[in-house]
Amino acid sequence: MTDTRALADEGGRPEGVRERRNRELRQRIHLAAIELGEPAGMDAVTVAELAAAAGISRRTFFRHFRSKEDAVLAGHARYLAAARSLPMRASNVTEALSAIERVGDVVLEHEGQPELAEHRRVNAMIQRDQAIRTHAVVQDRLIADVFRDRLRELLPHEPVPALEFVADLGVAVWRHGWVRWSAQQDAATAESPVESHRAARQLFRAVAASATR
């Protein structure tokens, strides 16, 4: 399972040595999963093969990821860990989306500057590998459900359908921030992931505002 301690808190707690080593190990497992899964899909890969390629035991693999698909979609695993563990504050439905975005901001800060080529490889696997694509959809649903349940705790008097709607929107905007970043041209002026997510949020708010006119 992903170690949630590797995620910095909102106060900017610095990453420790153990956390850095765990992050680097998860990245090694993630890259091994991509390498093995690209040729014929993850159904053709065993956990034992994946662990061997990463130079670890099966037991160590399962300390960091629940499944082969989780290892490919490491970003989803980090986002889910953040959704479960990081502080959230909201006093009404209007503030709920911003609370979800703040969780995403912490994840983006922890990500640093990921490799665009690597991210595109993952996106390509999502498109052509049905197991990975299905897992991505399921993970998006799970993350949204976690956000919905946490918002229910923060806002017990708000209608649950409204909170679920906000949670779904938050995850959708997050996903499209990565879609925007992955689709850009390789150029010196290319956006950072933070800039792409900010642009996705601005686009959503612009569309929402035009719909209410």
Backbone as a chain_set.jsonl record, in Angstrom:
{"seq": "MTDTRALADEGGRPEGVRERRNRELRQRIHLAAIELGEPAGMDAVTVAELAAAAGISRRTFFRHFRSKEDAVLAGHARYLAAARSLPMRASNVTEALSAIERVGDVVLEHEGQPELAEHRRVNAMIQRDQAIRTHAVVQDRLIADVFRDRLRELLPHEPVPALEFVADLGVAVWRHGWVRWSAQQDAATAESPVESHRAARQLFRAVAASATR", "coords": {"N": [[0.841, -1.19, 0.0], [0.452, 2.275, -0.706], [2.592, 4.494, 0.976], [1.369, 6.832, 3.013], [2.734, 8.668, 4.484], [4.679, 9.666, 2.918], [3.679, 11.798, 1.641], [3.785, 15.252, 1.769], [2.564, 17.391, 4.377], [0.071, 20.028, 4.728], [1.428, 22.006, 5.94], [3.914, 21.974, 4.879], [5.833, 20.044, 5.624], [9.116, 18.808, 5.556], [10.496, 16.279, 3.401], [11.589, 13.215, 4.697], [14.515, 11.038, 5.111], [13.796, 8.298, 5.017], [11.291, 8.494, 3.819], [11.995, 9.573, 1.347], [13.486, 7.441, 0.286], [11.507, 5.47, 0.124], [9.817, 6.712, -1.725], [11.492, 6.772, -3.984], [11.807, 4.021, -4.355], [9.174, 3.237, -4.953], [8.918, 4.584, -7.358], [10.756, 3.173, -8.903], [9.534, 0.67, -9.016], [7.212, 1.409, -10.353], [8.23, 2.245, -12.884], [9.271, -0.181, -13.752], [6.916, -1.629, -14.02], [5.709, -0.287, -16.154], [7.559, -0.827, -18.212], [7.386, -3.641, -18.428], [4.672, -3.994, -18.926], [3.992, -2.603, -21.25], [4.553, -3.992, -23.799], [2.712, -6.26, -24.134], [0.556, -5.872, -22.492], [-0.793, -5.678, -19.111], [-2.01, -7.993, -18.221], [-0.421, -10.019, -19.072], [1.691, -10.024, -17.392], [3.193, -11.049, -14.361], [3.029, -10.596, -10.779], [5.294, -11.567, -9.553], [7.178, -11.452, -11.632], [7.245, -8.713, -12.021], [8.157, -7.796, -9.534], [10.7, -8.972, -9.527], [11.884, -7.635, -11.685], [12.061, -5.111, -10.621], [13.832, -5.555, -8.654], [13.11, -6.441, -6.092], [11.281, -8.138, -3.424], [8.19, -10.081, -3.551], [6.744, -9.551, -1.259], [7.72, -7.029, -0.501], [6.838, -5.587, -2.703], [4.027, -5.612, -2.3], [3.87, -4.075, -0.054], [3.913, -1.562, -0.995], [2.225, -1.281, -3.223], [-1.068, -2.248, -4.145], [-1.692, -3.814, -6.327], [-0.71, -4.953, -9.67], [-1.76, -3.182, -11.506], [-2.101, -0.901, -9.961], [0.564, -0.24, -9.655], [1.293, 0.626, -12.212], [-0.414, 2.815, -12.452], [0.611, 4.805, -10.664], [0.312, 7.474, -9.975], [-2.441, 7.721, -9.496], [-2.578, 6.172, -7.192], [-1.117, 7.745, -5.386], [-2.712, 10.034, -5.301], [-5.076, 8.985, -4.252], [-4.153, 8.204, -1.712], [-3.608, 10.728, -0.681], [-6.173, 11.871, -0.736], [-7.363, 10.407, 1.255], [-5.9, 11.038, 3.547], [-4.908, 13.708, 3.897], [-5.402, 16.992, 5.385], [-8.627, 18.565, 5.256], [-10.682, 21.387, 4.746], [-13.762, 22.983, 4.878], [-16.602, 25.045, 4.853], [-18.96, 25.164, 3.574], [-20.796, 24.082, 0.62], [-19.862, 25.51, -1.543], [-17.21, 26.032, -0.892], [-16.202, 23.501, -0.916], [-15.188, 22.379, -3.306], [-12.83, 23.844, -3.616], [-11.465, 22.88, -1.41], [-10.945, 20.259, -2.176], [-9.29, 20.807, -4.328], [-7.09, 21.891, -2.992], [-5.998, 19.639, -1.788], [-5.13, 18.32, -4.092], [-3.166, 20.152, -4.837], [-1.171, 19.731, -2.926], [-0.372, 17.156, -3.609], [0.638, 17.658, -6.177], [2.784, 19.299, -5.505], [4.371, 17.472, -4.176], [4.912, 15.729, -6.241], [6.801, 17.057, -7.755], [8.65, 17.631, -10.669], [7.496, 15.7, -12.95], [8.372, 13.296, -15.541], [7.509, 14.067, -18.807], [7.485, 12.321, -20.993], [7.314, 9.842, -19.718], [4.82, 10.075, -18.479], [3.186, 10.19, -20.723], [3.531, 7.627, -21.695], [2.193, 6.151, -19.754], [-0.4, 7.149, -20.155], [-0.822, 6.188, -22.74], [-0.898, 3.45, -22.214], [-3.232, 3.346, -20.7], [-5.078, 3.891, -22.684], [-4.871, 1.706, -24.492], [-4.734, -0.694, -23.057], [-7.018, -2.69, -21.688], [-7.343, -3.61, -19.068], [-5.857, -1.781, -17.557], [-7.169, 0.572, -18.232], [-9.756, 0.11, -17.217], [-9.111, -0.1, -14.521], [-8.221, 2.498, -14.018], [-10.601, 3.959, -14.282], [-12.075, 2.832, -12.192], [-10.47, 3.59, -10.032], [-10.688, 6.395, -10.165], [-13.392, 6.619, -9.482], [-13.323, 5.581, -6.878], [-11.654, 7.44, -5.56], [-13.218, 9.76, -5.797], [-15.391, 8.925, -4.237], [-14.167, 8.756, -1.729], [-13.563, 11.468, -1.278], [-16.196, 12.463, -1.266], [-17.251, 11.204, 1.047], [-15.619, 12.294, 3.028], [-16.321, 14.965, 2.803], [-18.931, 14.774, 3.653], [-18.553, 14.383, 6.356], [-17.458, 16.838, 7.032], [-19.469, 18.584, 6.287], [-22.2, 17.995, 7.403], [-24.852, 18.785, 7.158], [-25.386, 19.335, 4.56], [-26.85, 18.367, 1.4], [-26.342, 15.009, 0.379], [-26.23, 14.231, -2.4], [-25.363, 16.651, -3.57], [-22.812, 16.933, -2.489], [-21.594, 14.679, -3.541], [-21.649, 15.342, -6.224], [-19.891, 17.557, -6.265], [-17.542, 16.258, -5.468], [-17.165, 14.483, -7.619], [-16.754, 16.343, -9.665], [-14.377, 17.563, -8.765], [-12.492, 15.467, -9.013], [-12.684, 14.966, -11.752], [-11.783, 17.395, -12.872], [-9.172, 17.371, -11.919], [-8.195, 15.087, -13.293], [-8.344, 16.006, -15.929], [-6.521, 18.056, -15.847], [-4.11, 16.642, -15.926], [-4.472, 15.424, -18.402], [-4.382, 17.656, -20.086], [-1.73, 18.495, -19.616], [-0.282, 16.291, -20.592], [-0.915, 16.363, -23.293], [0.342, 18.522, -24.444], [2.733, 20.218, -26.551], [6.176, 19.251, -27.001], [8.172, 21.554, -25.887], [10.125, 24.485, -25.145], [8.512, 26.284, -23.923], [6.576, 24.832, -22.721], [3.929, 23.938, -20.47], [4.079, 23.523, -16.897], [3.101, 20.759, -14.721], [1.641, 21.933, -12.613], [0.825, 24.37, -13.748], [-0.77, 23.421, -15.849], [-2.833, 22.156, -14.424], [-3.873, 24.349, -13.102], [-4.843, 25.776, -15.291], [-6.804, 23.997, -16.207], [-8.618, 24.13, -14.103], [-9.375, 26.815, -14.285], [-10.607, 26.801, -16.784], [-12.778, 25.1, -16.277], [-14.196, 26.681, -14.415], [-14.787, 28.877, -15.988], [-16.473, 27.737, -17.932], [-18.526, 26.862, -16.259], [-19.431, 29.333, -15.292], [-20.374, 30.546, -17.634], [-22.515, 28.91, -18.179], [-24.38, 29.653, -16.367], [-25.34, 32.087, -17.099]], "CA": [[0.0, 0.0, 0.0], [1.23, 3.507, -0.76], [2.896, 5.076, 2.275], [0.845, 8.199, 3.014], [3.687, 9.568, 5.135], [5.531, 10.26, 1.891], [3.045, 13.029, 1.18], [3.975, 16.375, 2.687], [1.31, 17.958, 4.857], [-0.178, 21.388, 4.234], [2.382, 22.915, 6.544], [5.173, 21.914, 4.161], [6.808, 19.214, 6.315], [10.106, 18.314, 4.604], [10.574, 14.843, 3.193], [12.677, 12.582, 5.422], [15.323, 10.074, 4.363], [13.003, 7.099, 4.777], [10.24, 8.82, 2.852], [12.628, 9.696, 0.033], [13.823, 6.101, -0.201], [10.255, 4.819, -0.266], [9.359, 7.331, -2.973], [12.359, 6.296, -5.063], [11.498, 2.609, -4.598], [7.894, 3.184, -5.67], [9.161, 5.011, -8.735], [11.424, 2.071, -9.59], [8.499, -0.332, -9.283], [6.339, 2.008, -11.369], [8.894, 2.183, -14.188], [9.344, -1.593, -14.129], [5.577, -2.021, -14.458], [5.513, 0.255, -17.5], [8.418, -1.566, -19.142], [6.872, -4.995, -18.638], [3.292, -3.994, -19.389], [3.812, -1.974, -22.563], [4.529, -4.85, -24.999], [1.549, -7.13, -24.318], [-0.48, -5.593, -21.503], [-0.49, -6.128, -17.754], [-2.505, -9.347, -18.006], [0.66, -10.954, -19.402], [2.755, -9.812, -16.411], [2.897, -11.51, -13.005], [3.629, -9.793, -9.718], [6.646, -12.093, -9.343], [8.027, -10.884, -12.685], [7.375, -7.282, -11.766], [9.032, -7.635, -8.376], [12.063, -9.321, -9.941], [12.389, -6.558, -12.54], [12.354, -3.962, -9.758], [14.86, -5.949, -7.697], [12.52, -6.533, -4.763], [10.479, -9.331, -3.186], [6.736, -9.888, -3.658], [6.289, -8.923, -0.017], [8.034, -5.598, -0.589], [5.921, -5.006, -3.696], [2.697, -5.395, -1.733], [3.932, -3.012, 0.945], [3.828, -0.276, -1.677], [1.105, -1.262, -4.171], [-2.031, -3.326, -3.966], [-1.801, -4.64, -7.523], [0.101, -4.549, -10.825], [-2.381, -2.001, -12.109], [-1.751, 0.239, -9.1], [1.959, 0.132, -9.911], [1.294, 1.422, -13.445], [-1.124, 4.07, -12.171], [1.152, 5.263, -9.378], [-0.256, 8.784, -9.675], [-3.737, 7.493, -8.873], [-2.338, 5.685, -5.832], [-0.717, 8.89, -4.565], [-3.87, 10.91, -5.131], [-5.98, 8.308, -3.326], [-3.562, 8.327, -0.379], [-3.8, 12.117, -0.25], [-7.601, 12.068, -0.486], [-7.697, 9.757, 2.526], [-5.107, 11.415, 4.712], [-4.553, 15.113, 4.073], [-6.46, 17.815, 5.988], [-9.586, 19.257, 4.399], [-11.508, 22.347, 5.465], [-14.807, 23.633, 4.088], [-17.76, 25.376, 5.689], [-20.158, 25.052, 2.745], [-20.571, 23.383, -0.638], [-19.065, 26.368, -2.417], [-15.806, 25.88, -0.534], [-15.813, 22.093, -0.968], [-14.333, 22.128, -4.47], [-11.516, 24.403, -3.312], [-10.825, 21.969, -0.464], [-10.426, 19.149, -2.98], [-8.16, 21.327, -5.103], [-5.93, 22.043, -2.119], [-5.397, 18.303, -1.676], [-4.391, 18.123, -5.333], [-1.976, 21.006, -4.844], [-0.135, 19.076, -2.131], [0.129, 16.047, -4.423], [1.457, 18.241, -7.236], [4.033, 19.749, -4.902], [5.165, 16.285, -3.876], [5.315, 15.132, -7.511], [7.932, 17.747, -8.359], [8.519, 17.774, -12.12], [7.544, 14.369, -13.563], [8.795, 13.211, -16.929], [6.389, 14.095, -19.728], [7.503, 11.094, -21.789], [6.818, 8.761, -18.862], [3.382, 10.262, -18.301], [2.532, 9.824, -21.976], [3.536, 6.159, -21.773], [1.095, 5.685, -18.912], [-1.648, 7.467, -20.86], [-0.963, 5.249, -23.861], [-1.332, 2.172, -21.657], [-4.638, 3.496, -20.323], [-5.877, 3.862, -23.906], [-4.857, 0.44, -25.232], [-4.783, -1.852, -22.171], [-8.334, -2.63, -21.067], [-7.211, -3.789, -17.613], [-5.394, -0.512, -16.985], [-8.227, 1.566, -18.419], [-10.801, -0.19, -16.24], [-8.597, 0.228, -13.195], [-8.2, 3.955, -13.904], [-11.982, 4.387, -14.042], [-12.438, 2.403, -10.839], [-9.737, 4.428, -9.078], [-11.323, 7.714, -10.166], [-14.628, 6.498, -8.703], [-12.963, 5.389, -5.476], [-11.158, 8.719, -5.044], [-14.384, 10.645, -5.647], [-16.178, 8.448, -3.096], [-13.443, 9.163, -0.522], [-13.811, 12.898, -1.097], [-17.608, 12.637, -0.879], [-17.442, 10.798, 2.438], [-14.956, 13.268, 3.897], [-17.148, 16.168, 2.787], [-20.107, 14.504, 4.486], [-18.137, 14.61, 7.735], [-17.254, 18.274, 7.218], [-20.699, 19.328, 5.999], [-23.262, 17.004, 7.625], [-26.183, 19.312, 6.866], [-25.53, 19.524, 3.119], [-27.377, 17.172, 0.729], [-25.3, 14.09, -0.098], [-26.032, 14.323, -3.86], [-24.576, 17.841, -3.885], [-21.427, 16.644, -2.132], [-21.079, 13.726, -4.522], [-21.442, 16.106, -7.454], [-18.659, 18.328, -6.098], [-16.427, 15.308, -5.454], [-16.97, 14.031, -8.993], [-16.165, 17.453, -10.407], [-12.995, 17.742, -8.345], [-11.66, 14.417, -9.606], [-12.681, 15.161, -13.202], [-10.896, 18.52, -13.188], [-7.818, 16.857, -11.675], [-7.819, 14.208, -14.404], [-8.14, 16.778, -17.155], [-5.253, 18.771, -15.719], [-3.065, 15.747, -16.436], [-4.704, 15.262, -19.844], [-3.864, 18.87, -20.727], [-0.268, 18.488, -19.545], [0.234, 15.235, -21.451], [-1.196, 16.645, -24.698], [1.058, 19.686, -24.946], [3.895, 19.989, -27.392], [7.489, 19.292, -26.353], [8.761, 22.851, -26.226], [10.682, 25.197, -23.993], [7.433, 27.039, -23.291], [5.551, 23.901, -22.25], [3.451, 24.174, -19.115], [4.372, 22.569, -15.836], [1.846, 20.157, -14.256], [0.894, 22.912, -11.809], [0.196, 25.321, -14.67], [-1.828, 22.727, -16.573], [-3.959, 21.967, -13.524], [-4.48, 25.668, -12.886], [-5.594, 26.107, -16.505], [-7.995, 23.143, -16.23], [-9.558, 24.694, -13.134], [-9.895, 28.066, -14.837], [-11.532, 26.449, -17.859], [-14.012, 24.607, -15.661], [-14.952, 27.79, -13.821], [-15.296, 29.705, -17.086], [-17.617, 27.021, -18.517], [-19.624, 26.899, -15.271], [-19.975, 30.694, -15.241], [-21.147, 30.816, -18.865], [-23.733, 28.131, -18.137], [-25.351, 30.285, -15.454], [-25.733, 33.4, -17.603]], "C": [[0.885, 1.251, 0.0], [1.389, 4.102, 0.627], [2.454, 6.535, 2.288], [1.79, 9.163, 3.695], [4.61, 10.228, 4.125], [4.941, 11.542, 1.333], [3.269, 14.124, 2.217], [2.625, 16.88, 3.159], [1.205, 19.406, 4.402], [0.787, 22.396, 4.842], [3.739, 22.862, 5.888], [6.24, 21.093, 4.871], [7.804, 18.644, 5.319], [10.132, 16.791, 4.543], [11.791, 14.278, 3.925], [13.415, 11.578, 4.558], [14.518, 8.824, 4.037], [11.934, 7.338, 3.738], [10.815, 8.948, 1.445], [12.961, 8.326, -0.55], [12.58, 5.335, -0.638], [9.732, 5.382, -1.583], [10.184, 6.827, -4.153], [12.087, 4.831, -5.383], [10.182, 2.468, -5.349], [8.068, 3.595, -7.122], [9.839, 3.898, -9.527], [10.425, 0.962, -9.941], [7.585, 0.144, -10.404], [6.959, 1.897, -12.766], [9.025, 0.74, -14.667], [7.999, -2.078, -14.64], [5.29, -1.513, -15.868], [6.306, -0.562, -18.52], [7.854, -2.948, -19.451], [5.486, -4.994, -19.271], [3.084, -3.435, -20.771], [3.701, -2.974, -23.712], [3.221, -5.61, -25.204], [0.432, -6.893, -23.318], [-0.17, -6.208, -20.155], [-1.03, -7.511, -17.455], [-1.413, -10.382, -18.257], [1.805, -10.891, -18.396], [2.31, -10.347, -15.055], [3.55, -10.575, -11.991], [5.063, -10.251, -9.459], [7.613, -11.531, -10.38], [8.286, -9.409, -12.436], [8.32, -7.015, -10.59], [10.482, -7.925, -8.743], [12.677, -8.211, -10.786], [12.771, -5.326, -11.724], [13.417, -4.288, -8.71], [14.37, -6.036, -6.266], [11.781, -7.858, -4.624], [9.004, -9.024, -3.412], [6.206, -9.174, -2.414], [6.544, -7.422, -0.037], [7.119, -4.921, -1.591], [4.587, -4.659, -3.047], [2.706, -4.441, -0.544], [3.698, -1.649, 0.31], [2.65, -0.168, -2.646], [0.199, -2.459, -3.929], [-2.053, -4.292, -5.147], [-0.846, -4.151, -8.6], [-0.442, -3.267, -11.434], [-2.095, -0.745, -11.281], [-0.334, 0.717, -9.379], [2.072, 0.957, -11.192], [0.699, 2.795, -13.168], [-0.694, 4.612, -10.812], [0.593, 6.628, -8.989], [-1.627, 8.671, -9.031], [-3.557, 7.05, -7.42], [-1.949, 6.83, -4.901], [-1.902, 9.819, -4.289], [-4.871, 10.298, -4.159], [-5.455, 8.404, -1.897], [-3.772, 9.731, 0.177], [-5.263, 12.382, 0.087], [-8.008, 11.494, 0.865], [-7.057, 10.433, 3.734], [-4.891, 12.906, 4.94], [-5.711, 15.925, 4.66], [-7.352, 18.447, 4.929], [-10.419, 20.182, 5.271], [-12.509, 22.979, 4.494], [-15.986, 23.889, 4.997], [-19.061, 25.334, 4.903], [-19.793, 24.373, 1.433], [-19.696, 24.203, -1.573], [-17.576, 26.209, -2.15], [-15.297, 24.451, -0.713], [-14.888, 21.797, -2.148], [-12.932, 22.676, -4.235], [-10.756, 23.52, -2.333], [-10.225, 20.779, -1.189], [-9.216, 19.608, -3.786], [-6.915, 21.508, -4.253], [-5.229, 20.708, -1.877], [-4.568, 18.018, -2.927], [-3.124, 18.946, -5.395], [-0.835, 20.374, -4.045], [0.471, 17.917, -2.915], [1.037, 16.575, -5.522], [2.797, 18.713, -6.692], [4.956, 18.567, -4.626], [5.693, 15.638, -5.157], [6.593, 15.768, -8.044], [7.67, 17.945, -9.847], [8.63, 16.395, -12.759], [7.975, 14.435, -15.018], [7.569, 13.155, -17.84], [6.324, 12.812, -20.54], [6.949, 9.918, -20.993], [5.299, 8.86, -18.704], [2.623, 9.88, -19.572], [2.507, 8.313, -22.174], [2.398, 5.58, -20.933], [-0.237, 5.958, -19.594], [-1.89, 6.527, -22.019], [-1.417, 3.885, -23.366], [-2.795, 2.227, -21.242], [-5.528, 3.35, -21.565], [-5.953, 2.47, -24.529], [-4.969, -0.817, -24.375], [-6.081, -1.791, -21.376], [-8.263, -2.775, -19.55], [-6.788, -2.492, -16.935], [-6.483, 0.54, -17.096], [-9.355, 1.355, -17.4], [-10.352, 0.188, -14.837], [-8.567, 1.737, -12.983], [-9.6, 4.494, -13.603], [-12.412, 4.046, -12.622], [-11.74, 3.271, -9.794], [-10.314, 5.835, -9.013], [-12.6, 7.689, -9.316], [-14.333, 6.373, -7.218], [-12.487, 6.695, -4.849], [-12.313, 9.692, -4.828], [-15.227, 10.231, -4.449], [-15.503, 8.836, -1.773], [-13.681, 10.647, -0.245], [-15.256, 13.154, -0.654], [-17.812, 12.321, 0.595], [-16.769, 11.769, 3.41], [-15.741, 14.586, 3.944], [-18.41, 15.981, 3.62], [-19.781, 14.723, 5.957], [-17.979, 16.105, 8.031], [-18.559, 19.058, 7.14], [-21.916, 18.41, 6.174], [-24.664, 17.493, 7.269], [-26.411, 19.553, 5.364], [-26.064, 18.247, 2.477], [-26.244, 16.302, 0.172], [-25.139, 14.155, -1.621], [-25.193, 15.537, -4.269], [-23.103, 17.603, -3.586], [-20.805, 15.647, -3.103], [-20.794, 14.415, -5.845], [-20.134, 16.888, -7.385], [-17.446, 17.408, -6.135], [-16.124, 14.802, -6.859], [-16.309, 15.114, -9.836], [-14.686, 17.627, -10.056], [-12.07, 16.727, -8.979], [-11.582, 14.581, -11.128], [-11.747, 16.295, -13.61], [-9.446, 18.118, -12.976], [-7.339, 16.007, -12.852], [-7.526, 15.009, -15.661], [-6.945, 17.712, -17.056], [-4.1, 17.941, -16.246], [-3.225, 15.503, -17.936], [-4.134, 16.461, -20.59], [-2.34, 18.851, -20.753], [0.328, 17.461, -20.511], [0.11, 15.574, -22.932], [-0.391, 17.797, -25.27], [2.276, 19.282, -25.787], [5.171, 20.009, -26.557], [8.177, 20.589, -26.778], [9.259, 23.517, -24.956], [9.599, 25.952, -23.231], [6.324, 26.133, -22.748], [5.18, 24.205, -20.802], [4.038, 23.148, -18.147], [3.054, 21.889, -15.451], [0.997, 21.124, -13.437], [0.155, 23.889, -12.716], [-0.951, 24.671, -15.436], [-3.053, 22.502, -15.69], [-4.658, 23.295, -13.232], [-5.337, 26.058, -14.093], [-6.872, 25.274, -16.599], [-9.052, 23.67, -15.27], [-10.189, 25.974, -13.661], [-10.902, 27.803, -15.95], [-12.851, 25.953, -17.286], [-14.84, 25.757, -15.118], [-15.527, 28.712, -14.896], [-16.526, 29.049, -17.724], [-18.801, 27.074, -17.551], [-20.26, 28.283, -15.214], [-20.824, 31.005, -16.459], [-22.466, 30.068, -18.856], [-24.797, 28.758, -17.256], [-25.838, 31.642, -15.943], [-27.127, 33.334, -18.235]], "O": [[1.939, 1.274, 0.634], [0.415, 4.202, 1.374], [3.083, 7.381, 1.653], [1.665, 10.373, 3.507], [5.253, 11.232, 4.431], [5.621, 12.29, 0.631], [2.978, 13.941, 3.399], [1.642, 16.805, 2.421], [2.117, 19.944, 3.775], [0.949, 23.503, 4.327], [4.639, 23.609, 6.273], [7.427, 21.393, 4.75], [7.391, 18.048, 4.324], [9.826, 16.112, 5.523], [12.897, 14.802, 3.789], [13.013, 11.292, 3.43], [14.551, 8.343, 2.904], [11.693, 6.494, 2.876], [10.212, 8.493, 0.473], [12.743, 8.079, -1.736], [12.599, 4.634, -1.65], [9.266, 4.64, -2.447], [9.633, 6.493, -5.202], [12.13, 4.433, -6.547], [10.082, 1.668, -6.28], [7.44, 3.024, -8.014], [9.528, 3.7, -10.702], [10.473, 0.393, -11.031], [7.228, -0.627, -11.295], [6.286, 1.5, -13.717], [8.902, 0.472, -15.862], [7.943, -2.855, -15.593], [4.699, -2.224, -16.68], [5.778, -0.941, -19.566], [7.847, -3.375, -20.606], [5.158, -5.882, -20.059], [2.088, -3.76, -21.417], [2.811, -2.815, -24.548], [2.674, -5.617, -26.306], [-0.545, -7.641, -23.299], [0.62, -7.147, -20.06], [-0.558, -8.157, -16.519], [-1.466, -11.49, -17.722], [2.785, -11.624, -18.528], [1.172, -10.121, -14.644], [4.5, -9.858, -12.307], [5.941, -9.434, -9.18], [8.743, -11.174, -10.046], [9.401, -8.918, -12.617], [9.169, -6.125, -10.648], [11.389, -7.208, -8.319], [13.853, -7.883, -10.626], [13.689, -4.59, -12.086], [13.854, -3.408, -7.968], [15.114, -5.742, -5.33], [11.666, -8.615, -5.588], [8.606, -7.86, -3.46], [5.335, -8.309, -2.503], [5.686, -6.636, 0.362], [6.669, -3.799, -1.358], [4.075, -3.552, -3.217], [1.642, -4.039, -0.074], [3.329, -0.694, 0.993], [2.132, 0.927, -2.865], [0.655, -3.54, -3.556], [-2.398, -5.463, -4.983], [-0.245, -3.084, -8.476], [0.316, -2.381, -11.827], [-1.875, 0.335, -11.83], [-0.055, 1.915, -9.347], [2.868, 1.894, -11.249], [1.241, 3.814, -13.596], [-1.52, 4.847, -9.929], [0.418, 6.911, -7.804], [-1.949, 9.435, -8.12], [-4.285, 7.492, -6.531], [-2.398, 6.881, -3.756], [-2.065, 10.321, -3.177], [-5.452, 11.006, -3.336], [-6.224, 8.658, -0.97], [-4.075, 9.902, 1.357], [-5.561, 13.042, 1.082], [-8.889, 12.03, 1.536], [-7.617, 10.401, 4.83], [-4.707, 13.326, 6.082], [-6.874, 15.581, 4.451], [-6.893, 18.814, 3.847], [-10.815, 19.826, 6.38], [-12.134, 23.448, 3.42], [-16.333, 23.045, 5.822], [-20.142, 25.452, 5.48], [-18.618, 24.119, 1.166], [-18.88, 23.651, -2.311], [-16.77, 26.246, -3.08], [-14.09, 24.215, -0.666], [-13.918, 21.052, -2.008], [-11.949, 22.04, -4.614], [-9.532, 23.42, -2.414], [-9.124, 20.337, -0.861], [-8.233, 18.877, -3.91], [-5.801, 21.301, -4.735], [-4.004, 20.658, -1.773], [-3.441, 17.532, -2.834], [-2.115, 18.499, -5.942], [0.328, 20.468, -4.436], [1.685, 17.715, -2.891], [2.096, 16.001, -5.774], [3.829, 18.547, -7.342], [6.169, 18.653, -4.818], [6.784, 15.068, -5.166], [7.384, 15.101, -8.71], [6.587, 18.38, -10.237], [9.734, 15.954, -13.08], [7.945, 15.495, -15.644], [6.698, 12.303, -17.669], [5.241, 12.268, -20.758], [6.204, 9.096, -21.526], [4.588, 7.858, -18.786], [1.535, 9.308, -19.497], [1.564, 7.778, -22.758], [1.725, 4.638, -21.35], [-1.112, 5.092, -19.612], [-3.023, 6.111, -22.263], [-2.23, 3.228, -24.016], [-3.523, 1.251, -21.418], [-6.603, 2.754, -21.496], [-7.004, 2.091, -25.047], [-5.266, -1.893, -24.895], [-6.234, -0.946, -20.495], [-9.03, -2.14, -18.826], [-7.297, -2.145, -15.869], [-6.7, 1.315, -16.163], [-9.844, 2.311, -16.799], [-11.131, 0.735, -14.057], [-8.856, 2.21, -11.884], [-9.761, 5.382, -12.765], [-13.031, 4.859, -11.935], [-12.345, 3.645, -8.789], [-10.42, 6.411, -7.93], [-12.86, 8.606, -8.536], [-15.009, 6.986, -6.392], [-12.874, 7.02, -3.726], [-12.379, 10.367, -3.801], [-15.726, 11.088, -3.719], [-16.18, 9.201, -0.812], [-13.967, 11.034, 0.888], [-15.501, 13.971, 0.234], [-18.467, 13.077, 1.313], [-17.294, 12.031, 4.492], [-15.816, 15.239, 4.986], [-18.901, 16.933, 4.226], [-20.625, 15.193, 6.72], [-18.314, 16.578, 9.117], [-18.737, 20.062, 7.83], [-22.589, 18.085, 5.196], [-25.572, 16.679, 7.096], [-27.509, 19.931, 4.955], [-25.767, 17.152, 2.954], [-25.303, 16.812, -0.435], [-24.006, 14.136, -2.103], [-24.404, 15.458, -5.21], [-22.239, 18.029, -4.352], [-19.628, 15.759, -3.447], [-19.806, 14.105, -6.511], [-19.356, 16.883, -8.339], [-16.436, 17.734, -6.759], [-14.96, 14.702, -7.248], [-15.41, 14.831, -10.628], [-13.848, 17.815, -10.938], [-10.981, 17.077, -9.434], [-10.527, 14.358, -11.722], [-11.003, 16.169, -14.583], [-8.58, 18.486, -13.77], [-6.224, 16.182, -13.344], [-6.567, 14.722, -16.377], [-6.404, 18.123, -18.082], [-3.216, 18.457, -16.929], [-2.234, 15.389, -18.659], [-3.475, 16.297, -21.617], [-1.727, 19.151, -21.777], [1.331, 17.736, -21.17], [0.925, 15.131, -23.741], [-0.436, 18.03, -26.478], [2.76, 18.152, -25.721], [5.244, 20.693, -25.537], [8.696, 20.698, -27.889], [8.865, 23.159, -23.846], [9.746, 26.228, -22.04], [5.26, 26.615, -22.361], [6.007, 24.666, -20.016], [4.436, 22.052, -18.542], [1.988, 22.385, -15.814], [-0.229, 21.131, -13.556], [-1.012, 24.2, -12.477], [-1.989, 25.297, -15.649], [-4.185, 22.642, -16.152], [-5.883, 23.353, -13.128], [-6.428, 26.606, -13.933], [-7.91, 25.782, -17.022], [-10.243, 23.659, -15.583], [-11.39, 26.193, -13.505], [-11.92, 28.487, -16.054], [-13.921, 26.341, -17.755], [-16.052, 25.807, -15.332], [-16.617, 29.261, -14.737], [-17.508, 29.729, -18.022], [-19.938, 27.302, -17.964], [-21.48, 28.404, -15.101], [-21.868, 31.647, -16.347], [-23.439, 30.526, -19.455], [-25.979, 28.438, -17.378], [-26.656, 32.282, -15.283], [-27.635, 34.346, -18.718]]}, "num_chains": 1, "name": "protein.A"}
